[in-house]
């Protein structure tokens, strides 16, 4: 913890110090600049019910300068319905003081402070002056107006929010002129260009390998243009899109003549957003739509929440659950504010006013926390300006009665107020299976514990996760602490939520078991677009972007430290490995030469020899290979049409001369030598002076380019390869030691692990990628960027996780009530749609979808199975399979057919697979191939055979 404490102290005076190990996934969302701004922001959160706790949790995990709490009101039993930082022993204590110790554990870099105060004492303008953002949760409109008048006048971001039952709202005011430096947060676009017209329009044409992706109003600048050099590094020019490969940049008539080349670079321009004050917004609100099927809902709830505040002021309480008299009063107040407000919605708001649901707090709290981060960092477009949300679809078709919703004096009264006591009892006896206790799993378990799920006599939660806790998990998986590093996620998560709700004691069963193919099924009828693939010839010979050199470095990592090691081990352990490999391999000489190299000629006995090997690898990769390429394709090489070969996407490289004083050169030697030593079980080293001394003493053989080497220019060309004769191969084989002479000797392949900063994996890839980028005059990338691309890291942030899980837990009565949700917190955007109807297929007169199954009962014989399709659908079975076993086909020989046709399906599967069917298996999923009378293949649903 001393290292963490020291860095935390440093961050107080130097916000540039960011713990990349902790914040790695979030950094890929926000970026370093945004997080540096966040680290200077002191946040005040007023009102610490479940919603306030959710906001505080997410903001604390994100890494602001400090989180400050104000809520001197005493903790009540009902607070435990959603406030997971409180316990029963906290009842009667001030909320802020009670939750502070547990909230402080989330992030050692974020101090959490309590502003104190006495019960009944509201927040004042004087108290909010030191803070860079102010969030009010559940405040009266009078208090909201008082605070917002000051924050608006002083340009301090202000957010007001509340959640009541299945309803919630958020109001944003970031000041009269808020600057957003990056509205969407996407990577700035760039691309190669092939021409720029010299005229008033200035039409730019891009290389036709990829669409430019720009939109009208974007700004661009340029680099590497030959001829029209005035555009290189020019002031950003506003563009107008003319097509997927063309756009105009305005008058270029007074510039030089374009010759060739050039790259456009999108420039993110800041946007000034003018927010209205709350006082003005109450009269003329600007609504942010969360569900386009409920366009009239925001106006009704705008009046409803104001009426709720007035009702509480008049009666010193909220409307009672499902009480018609109180609801009528609230409706009357709301109608005075907006005569057209929907009475049915207002009535439901009154009924649920005392409701306190953890999933709704997660949805609204996740959203608000992201808005707080926008206010601090100026990254992503803030919500303008009023958000109203409801999930009335979650109500049961038979609504609970007033009597069923009365408070019972339990921690679940906030939930009972919405769904009733009968529902709560059913929930307590619920049984649930959770696969994964990571970020989503932690949020899910937290919500379930607050809801009281599985707390009854028949309730049970099974949670399985094979993973152990790593440092990077702590930024989003909020149930884990630094003391839990290395422990199993499922066990720690279960213990954490049991502490939140002791009624779960003994109700959670933790497992570290895989969920295999036999228990997984994808029900998606749609799929994501495929990942963009880079041509192999581009990666191997003609990179023009840092992503190409990172991909090349990742391949080199495997080619040096993984695949050869596995080949050596297979040669030493598998009889006839060489004969079998040479029979099927197209590169026999390369394979044998590789094994000879790693077992004989380049097998190191000391670490110094690993440094020598690394130095020679540098020469081969970044000097010799480039010289060979330029020998085969000189810089003045012309294409068959007379055009310069090295133009457009093909950048002419230059070889690198090793310089031990160059940090990037030495970084490659250090990483490569340590990884090579790891392969052989040798102890590594990190002292740069040792590497410099040895590397500088290496005598590098003189390189002479070979003639006749064919270079892979297009994707369909053969891969570059040297030609070795049969004699060379036989000579190489003679050099191999016999496996028996090395009995028990094995090398250790490197298993790529991106999150261990001490294992040299990302260090090697970063160094190799940047050296190759230098070869080709491509801007290099830092270690952080390289790690994301090479490790294929998915950016993640706690706010999104909390919101999405809140929507998942949100209960629906009928399957038809569920919707697809599309949430983008950066834009921001909410969209809900009906799920796509399953595609209908047909065989004969039978219509079916992917949800249908053909079911056979009583464990039929194979003969009965085949006869059923002929008799009922006039179809011939040509093949039957189960799992990976082919049970029967039309070309099975007569003897086997005669043996298998009378067999019951269960016996047949055991006979063919040579494995017993597990006792718990009650049915088999079978696939068939069928033909109709015309000999055409017929597709049918999966077949379920009950055994």
N, C-alpha and C positions, 0 to 999 in steps of 0.2 A: 504493500500500500504506500510505502514511502515514495516510490517513483511516481505514483498517481498524485500524491499530495504535492510533490515538488512541481509537477507539471500544472496542477491546479493553481498553485501560487504564481507560477510563471504567466499563466493565462490572465491573471488579474492585471498584469502590467504589460503583457505582450500577447495580444489576441491572435497573433499569427501562429502560435504554437497549438496545433490541433492533433489530438491523438488519433492517428489514422487507423490504428488497430481497432479502436472502439467504434469510431464513426465511419468506417470504410463504406458500408452500404449506403448510409445517408449522404456521405460526401458525393457519391455518384448521382444523387438526386439534386442536391443543392449546390455543390461546388464549393471550393475553398473560399472564394470571395464572399459569398453569401454567409457562410458560417463564421467568417471573421467579423462581419457586421453583427451577426446574432450574438457573438461573444462580447459585444459592448452594450447589450440591451438588458435593462432591469425591468422585469415584468411584474405587474401587480394583478392578482386574481382576487376578486371580492365575492364571497358567497361560496361555501365549500360543501355543498351537497354532492350527490353523485356526479352531476354535470361538472361542477367546479373541480372535483377530484380528477375526472377524466382529462380535463384541459390541463391541469397542473402536471399530471403524469406525463402527458405527451410533450409538453413544453420543456419539462425538466430533462427528459430523455434526449431531446433535440440538441441541447447544449447552448442555452442562452447564458448571459453573465450571472443573473440571479433570478430566482422565483420568490416572490413576496406574497404572503397570504394575509387576508383579513377576513375573519369571521369569528367574532367573540361569542356567538350564540352557543348554548350548551348542546352537546350531543344527545339525541333522543334515540330510542330503540328503532323507530321508523327510519332513521338515517341509514341503518344497516341494510336497507333494501337495495341500495346502489353504491354506498360510500365504502369502497373496499379497503381504504386506509384506516378505518375505524373498527374497534372491537367492542364487545359488550362491556368490558371493564372501563371503556372511555365514556360511558353514558354519564352526563352531567358535567363533563369537562368542556372547555371552549373548543369548538371544532378545529380551528386553525392550530392551536397548540397540541391537540390530540393527534392530528394526522402528520404533523411536521416530522417527527423522527422517522416514520416509515417512508415518507416521500423523500427525505434526504438521502436514503440509502440508494436511490435509483441512479444517481450520477455524482460521483465524487468531484466533478469539475463544476457543478452548479450549486452554489450555496442556496439554501432555502431559509427564509426568514419569516418570522411572525410579527405583524405590526401591533399585536396586542389588542387593547380596547376592552370595554365592559359590555356585558349583555345589554341589548337595547340601544347601544351607541352605533349609529350608522357612519359609513365612510364620509369624509368631508373633502372639499377641494384642497385644503391645506395638506392633507395626507397623501394626495396623489401626485403632487408636484415633482418629486424626484424621479418618476418612472417614465420609461420610453414607450410603454403601452399599458393600457388599463382595460381590464375585462370585468364586467359586472355580470353576475349570475343570479337570476331571480330577484333583481332589484325592482322596486316600485318605479312607475314611469316618472313620478316626481323626482326621485333620486337620479334616475337616468338622465333626465333633462338637466338637472343641476350640474352633474359631473360633465356631461357632454358639452354644455355651453362653454365650459372652461377649456376642455381638451380641443374642441374645434377651433376656438380662438387662438390656441397656442400650437396647433399643428401636431398634437399628440394623438396617435392612433387609439381609437376607442372602439370596443366591441361590447355589445349587450346581448345576453342570450338567456334562454330559459327552456326547460323541458317539462311538460305536464302530460303524464300518461303517454299516449301515442302521438302527442303533438310536440313541436318544438319550433323555436324561431331564433334567428341570428340577425343582429343589426351591426353593420360596419360603418364607421366614419373615420377615415385615415387623414382627415384634414382637407382644407380647401384646395390644396395643390400637392398631391402625393406623387412622387416620382417612382415609377416602376421601371427598373433597368432592363428587365428581361421578362416579357409577358408570358411566354410559353415554356421556357427552360430547355427547349430542344437544342441539340448540337447545331451550331451555325453551319450552314451548308457551304460547300465549295465544289468546284468542278472545272474541268478543262474546257477551254474554248478553242474554236478553230477559225473564227473570223470575227472582225468588228467592222461594220460598215462606216465609212467616213461620210456622214451626212447629218441632217438635222435630227433624224430619229435615233441614230446610233444603234443599229440592230446587232446584237451579239448572238452568235450561233455557237452552241455547245457541241462537244463531242457526242455522237449518237450512241455511246455505250450505256448512258444512263440519263434519265430525265433530270432537269436541273432542280425541280422541287420548289422553286420560288413562287411567291404570290405577289399580286399587284401591291405596290406600296412598300415592298421590301427595299433594303438598301444594300449595295455591293461596292466593293473596291477590287483591285486587281494586282496580281504579281506576275512576273516572268513573261510579260508581253514583249515581243520583239517588233520594233517598228513604231508602234503607237505608245512609246514609253511613258508619255504623260499620264497614262491611266494607271501605271504601276504606283501603288501607294497613294492613289488620289483620294480626295475627300469623298466620303460615301455618296454614291449616286442613287437616286430613287429610280426603281425599275417599273416597267410595265410588261406583263407577260404577254407574249404573242403566240406561244406554242410550248409544247413540252420540252423543246430543245432551244427555244429562242426567247429573247427578251430585249427590250430597248432601254438605253441608259441616257437618252437625251443627246443634245448636239455634240458631235465629234468632228464637225467639219473643219475646225481650226487646229486639229491635232495632226500628228505625223501619219504616214501611211502604214497600215497594219501589214506586218510581214508573216509572222507565224507565232504559235504558242500562246501561253497565258493561262492563268487560273483565276476564276472569280471567287471572291470570298464574301459571304453574307455578313453584314454588319448589323448587330442588334442595336437598335436605336431606343433610347429611353422614351417612355410614354408618361405624360402628365395626366393624372386622373383627378377630377374635381368632385369631391364628396359633398353632399348636403348635410347639414347638421340634423340631429334627431328632431329638433323643434320644427324644422322645415319639412323633414321627411314624414312626420306624422300627418301633415296636411297633404303632401303630394309624394307618396312613397314610390320608389323605383324597385319593382319586385324582381328577384332572381327566381326563375322557374325551376323547380325540382322535379316536377312530373307534368308533362305536357298533356296528360289526360285529365289534369285538374287545374285548368287555367284560371278558373274563378275562385279557387280555394284561397290563394294568398290574401285577397281583399277581405274575405270573410274572417280569416284568422287575424288579420291586421286589426280589425275592430274587436275581435274576440279577446285577444290578449290584453288590449287596453281595458276592455270591460272587466276582465278578470282582476286586473290591478285595482280598479275602482270598487269592485265587489269586496275585495279583501280590506280595503281602506274603510268601507262603510260598515262591514260586519265583523272586522277583526279576525276573520277566518276565511278559508276557501270554501267554495260550494261542496256540500256533502256528496259522497259517491252515489250516483244513480238517484239523486233526490230531485224530483220533478219541480218542487217549489223553488229550490235554490236555482235550478236551471232556468226557470221562467224569469227570475229576477235578472240573471246574467244576460239572457236573450234581450230583455227589455233595455238594459243599459247599452248593449252592443248595437241595437237597432237605432238608438239615438245617434250613434257615431256613424253608422252606415245602414240606412234603411233597407238596402238591397242584400244585406248579409244573409247567408243561408242559415235558416233557423235550425235545421237538422244538425248541421255541423257545429253550430254554437252550443246546442244542447249537449252534444257529445263532449265538447270541450269542458263544459260545466261538470258533467258526470265524472270526467277523468282528471279534474283539477288537482286532486290530492294524489294522483297516481305518480309513481316514481319507478321507472323501469330502467334497469341497467343497460339493456341493448340500445334504447333510445338515447340514453346519456352517452353511449359509445359513439353513435352516429353523429350527434350534434357536437359532442366534445372533440371528436377527431377532426371534424370540419373546422371548428373554431380554433383549435390548436394550430392547424395549418395556416389559417388567416393571421394568427399571431406571428408565425414565422415569416409570412409575407411582409407584415408591417415592420419587422425588425431588419429583414434582409433586402427588401425591395425586389425580391426574386419571385416571379410568378404574379399573375394578374389577380388582384383582390376581388372578392365578391362585391358587386354593386347592386343593391345596397341593403335590401331586406330579403332574407330567406325565411320561408315558412315551410315546414315539413310535417307530414302526418302519415301514419300507417294504419288507417282505419280498416284496411283489408285484414288486419290481424285479429280483429274481433271475431268471436265465434258467431255462427249463424243464429244460434239461440242465445240472446244476450242475457247476462246475469241479472238477477234482481237486486233491488236496493238492499234487501236483507242479506243476500249472499256477499255483497261488497262492503258490509260494515267492517270497521276496524276490529281486529281480534286481539290486539295487544301483542302482536308478533312482529318480528323483523321483516316479514313479507307483506305488511299492510299496504305498502305502496303498490305492490303488484295485485293484491287482492282487490284494491279499489278499482282496478281496471277489468280484471278477468274473473274475480269472485273466488270464494273459498273452495268451491268444488274443483275448480281448475287447479288451484294450488295443491290440493290433495293428490290429484292425478299426476301433477308434475313431480311431486315428491317420490312417487313410486315408479318413476320413469327409469328405463334402462338405456344407456347410451354407450356407443363405441366410438372413440376418437383416435384416428390415425395421425400421429404427428403432434409433438408438444413443442413446436417451434414458435415463431411469432404469432401465427394464426391460432395455433393450439393454446398458447398462453392466454390470449384474449378470449377464446371460446370457454376455457375452464373458468376464467374469472367471471364471465357472464353467467355461466351455469351455477357457480357457487352462490352468487348474489340472488339468483332466481330461486334457489332452493331445490334445484333439480337433483333427483336421486337421493334426497335426504330422508325419505320415508323407509319403512321396514322392508319394502320390496325393491327399493331403488339401488342402482349400481351403475358406476361409470368405469368402463374399461379404456385405458389409454396406453397406446404402444408407440415407442420411438426408440430406434436403435442408437441415435446420436447422443454424444456427450456435449457438455456446454463448453463453448469457446468464447474468447474475449469479444469477438465481433458480434456475438449474440446479445450481449448486454445492452446494446443500444436500442433494441426493439422488443426483445423477449423479456418483458418487464418483471416476470416472476423470478428471474435469476439474479444473483449477486456475485461479486468477485470471488467470494468464498466458495461458490458452487462450481468453479471452473474444474472441468474434468469429470464431473458427476453426470449420471444419466438424466436427461431432460425430463422423462416421464416421472421419475421419482421426485425430483425437486419441485416440478410444477404441481404435482399432487399434494405434496406437503404444504406448499405455499397457499393453495386455495383452501385446504383444510384449515389452515390458520385463519383465513378470512371468514370461514363459516364452519365452526367445529362440528355441526351436524353431519358433515361429510366424513367424519372420522370412521375409518373402516369401510367406507362406501366406494373408494376408488381403488381399482386393481391396476397396478402398473406392470407393463410388459416391455421387453426389449426384443420383440419378435418382428420379423419382416411380414409384410402383407403381400403375398405372392400373386401370380397371375390367376391362380384358381379362385381368388377372392376379389380381384379387381375387375371392373368393367367400366368402359367409357360409354357414357350415354350421349355424347356430343354428336350432333348431326352437322356441325360446322367445324372449321379448323382455322388456325392462325395461318397467315401467309408464310410461305417457306422462307428460311433464312437466305439472305443474299449470298451466293457462292462466288468466290473469286476464282478466275481461271488459273489453272496450275501453271501455265506458261508465264502469267503475270507475276505470280508469287516467286517462281523459280528464277526468272531472268529479267522481267520488266516491271518491277514495282514502281508505283507512282504516288502511293499514299502510305502513311505510317501503318495503317491496318494491314497492308500487304507485308511489310517488313516484320510486324509482330507475328503474323501468321507463319512467316518463314522461320522466325526464331523459335516459335513453338514446335514446328516440325523438326528443327535442328535439335531441340531438347530431347525429343524422342529418338532421333536418329543417332545421337551420341551417348545417351545415358539410359535408355530403356530398351529399345529393340535389339541392339547388338548383344546386350547382356542376356536378354531372354533367349536369343539364338545360341549363345555360348552354353547356357544352362541346359537347353534342350539337347544340344550336341553331347554334353557330358552325361545326360541322364536317360535319354531315349534311344534304345537300340535302333539302328538303321535310320536315324534321323537324317543323316546327310544324304543317303540314297533317296529317301522319300522326298526330301526338300528339293534336291536337284532334278527330280523327275518332273515336278510341277512348277518349279520356279523359272521365270524367264530371265533371271539375272544370276546365273549360277556362280560366275566368277566373283561377283560383288559379295555374295553371301559367304563363300569360302574365305575370301580375302578378309572380310570383316572378322570372322572367327579367328583366323590366323593372327590378325592385328591385336585383338583383345586378349588372346591366350598366349601369344608368343612374342611377336616383334615389339609391341607397345605395352606389354604388361609391366606396370610399374612395381618396384619393390620399395621405393621411398616416396615421400611426398614431393621431394624436389623433382623427381621424374614426372610427377603429375603436372607440375608447373611447366616443365619443358614441353610436355604433350600439349598443354593449353596454348603455349606460345606458338607451336607449330600449327595448331588449329586456327589461331588468329591469322597466320600467314596464308593458310589454305583458303579460308572463307572470305577474307576481306581484301586480299591482294592477288593471290594466284588465280582464283576463280574469276575475278574481274578482268585480269589481264588476258585470260583465256577467252573470255567473252568478247573483249575488244579486238583480240586477234582474229576471231572468227567473224565478227561484225564490227569493223572499224568505225570510228566516229563519222567518217565521210562516206560511209556505205550508202548506196542508193537502192531503192526498190526497183522492181521490174518496170515501173512506170516512170522512173527517173526522179522520184521524190526522195528527199532525205529520209533514210530509215529511222534515224534517231530523232523523231519529231512526234507531236501529239502526245499520246499516253506513254510513249517509249522515251524514257530519260536516259541519256548516255551516262554511264557510271565512271567513276575514277577509283583506282586502287588506293588503299590506305597503307602508309608506311608506319610500322609500329613505333610508338613513342611511349615509353613507360611513365613519362611525366604527364601524359594525357589521362585524366581520371576515367574517361570512358574506356580507353584501351586497357588500363589496369583493372577496371571493374570486370571486364570479360575474363581476363586471366585468373583473377581471384575466384570468380564463380565457377568457371569451367574446371579449374584444378581441384577445387573442393568437391565438386560433383563426381569427377573422375576418381578421386580418392575414395569417395563413399562407395562407388561400385566395387572397389577392391578391399574395402574394410580398413583403409588407412586413415590415420588421424589427420584432420584438416588443420588449416592455419588461416589467420586473418590479418597478420601484421603486413602492411603494404611494403615495408622495406625488404622483407624476405622475397616477395614476389618480384620486386624491381630488380634486386640483385641477380636472382636466377634467370629471369626473363631476358635481361640485358646480356647475359653471358651465353645465351643459346646461339649456336652457329646454325643459321638457317640455310638449307640447301638452295642453290641457285635454281630459279624456275625458268623453264623454257617452254613457251606455248606450243601446243601440238597442232599440227595441221590436220585437216579432214574431220575435225570434231563437228558433228551436226548439232545445232542448237534448236531447241523446241521454240518455234516462233508462234505457231497457232496451236489451239487446244487439241486439234486432231493430229498434229505432228507427233512422231515418237519422242519420248522423253530423252533428254541428253544422256547418252551413255557411251562409255568407251568400249571398244571391241577387243575382247581377249580371246585368243585361240584355245583350241582343245589342249594344246601342249601347256599353255599357261595354267589352265585349270588343274591339270594333272600334277604340275609342279607345286601348285598351292596346296593341293590335298596331301602331298607327301610331307609338307611342313607341319601338318596338324599333329599334335600329340594324341596318342590314343586315349579315349576316355578312362580306360583302366589305370593309366599312369597318373591320372589326376582324381582318383577315387575320393569322393567326399568333398572335393573342391567345387565351390559355387561362387558366382559373383552376385552382387545385390543390385537389382534394377531400382532406379529411382521412381518412387510413386509421387506424381506431381501433386503438390499441396500449395495452394496459393496464399493461404492465410498464415503461414509460418514465416515470419520475417527473418529467421535465422538460418533457413535451410538452403539459401542461395538459388532457389528455383526461379523466383521472379527477378532476382538480381541478374541471373544469366540471360533470361529472355529480354529484359530491358536493355542490357549492354549489347547483346547480339543484334537486337532490332535497331537500336540507335546507330550502331556502327554501320549496319547495312543501309540505313537511311542516309548516313553521311556519304557512303559510296555513291548514292543516287541523288544527292542534294535534296533530300526530303526533310522537312522540319522534324526534329526528333520529338519524342514524347517522354514525359516524366514517368517515374516508377508507378505512381498512382494510376495514371491512365493506362499504362501497359498492363498492369495487374487486372484491370477490369476487362480489357479486351482479351487478353490471353486466358484469363480464368473464367471468361464468359459469366461475369458476375452480374446478377440482376439487381439494379438499384432498388432500395427499399427504405421505407420510413414508417415510424410508429403510427403517425396520424392516419395514413391510408389503411393500415392493418386494422386499427381500432374501428374505423368507420365501416369497413367491409364486413368485419365479423359481427358488428351490431346489426347489419342488415340480414346476415345469415341467420342469426339467432331469432330475429324478429319472426314471430309465429304466425302462420296462416292456417285457417280452418280447412280449406280445400286445396287440392293440388292446382286447380284452375286459377286460384288467387295469386300464385307465385308469378313473379315477373323476372325477366333478365334486367340486371342493373348495370349501367355503364357510368362510372364515376371518374372524372379527371379533376383532381383538386388543384392542379396548376392553372387551368384556364379561367375559372372553374366551370365544370359541366356536370349536370345530373341528367341521366336519361333512363327511363324505364320502358320496357317493351314486352309484349306478349311473346313467350317462347315460340320458336319456329315449329309449325306442325310437322310431325314426322312424315317422311316421304312414304307414299303408298305404292306398293308393288302388287303384282297379280300373277298367280299361276292358275290356269284353267279359269274357273269362275270364282276363285277364292282371292279376296283382297287382303293384304297384310302390311304391317309396318314393323319397324325394328323392335317394337314393344311386344309383338306377338311371339308365341312359341307353339310348336306342335308337340303335344304331350302324349306319351305312352305310359300306361300304368302296368303294374304287376310284372315288371321285369320280363318283357317278351323275348322270344328267341329271335335270332337274326333272320330266320326264314319268315317268321310272322311279320317282322318289321318290313321286310322287302315286299311281301305279299300285300300289306296294307296300302302301300303307295300305288301298287298296280290296281288293286280293287277299288280304291276310293278316288284316285286322281288320274288313273291311266298313265302313270309315270313309271319309268324303269330306273331302278337304283343302280348306279355304275360304280359308286365308291362310298364307303362308310368309314368315318374316322372319329376318334375320341381323344382329345388332348393332342399328344404328338404321335399317337399310335394309329396306323391304318389297319382297321379291323377286317376289311374285306373290300375287294374290287372285282369288277367284271373279268379282269384278266388274272385273278387268283387261280392257281392250278386246281384241277378237279379234286385231288386228294385233300388239299387244305379246305376247299369249299365244302366238301362233304363232311369234314370234321367240324367246321365252324357254324354252318347254317343251323344245326339243331341246338346250338348253345344258347343259354340265357345270356342277356347282354352283360350282366355282372361277371359271369364266368368267362365270357369272351374277352372282356377288357383285361381281366387278370391274366388270362392265357396269353394274350398278345403282348401286353406290357411287361409281363413277368413280375408284376408287383401286386400285392393285395390291395383291395379297395379299403381305405380307412373306415373304421366302424361308424364314424359320425356321418359319412356320406350317404345321403338318402336319394340322390338322383345323379344322373350323368348328363352332361351337355354334349350332344352329338352333332356332327356336321355330315352332310351327305352331298353327293353330286347326283343329279337326276337328269333324265332325258325324256322328252315327249315323243309322240309317235313319229314326228318328222326328224328325229335325231338331234333336235336343238336342246342345248343346255337350259335347264329351268332352275331359277333361284327360289328357295323357300326359306322360311324363318329357321332360327336355331331349333333343334329338337331336344326335348327334355324327356329322358327315359327314367321313370321312377323304378327304383330297385328295392 
